[in-house]
């Protein structure tokens, strides 16, 4: 999965469904985030960090309901 275009991410969440990586969500700062979908790795989607956090939260909730099928992998980088 390529790095997103906004710069080095401070936080990275890899969203996994049924063992396959669905997408990677990178947070560059408090306001900006990017999502890279596995089927289209060359095109990142830029969006507000709040919306991206909603997606990650929803995925975590789904992982609690179906722990065998959904997973959130977290990577944080020191500044």
Secondary structure, DSSP 4 states (H G I P E B T S, - for coil): -PPPTTSS-SEEEEEEETTEEEEEEEE-SSSEEEEEEGGGTT-EEEEEHHHHHHHHHHHHHHHHH-TTTEEEEEEE---
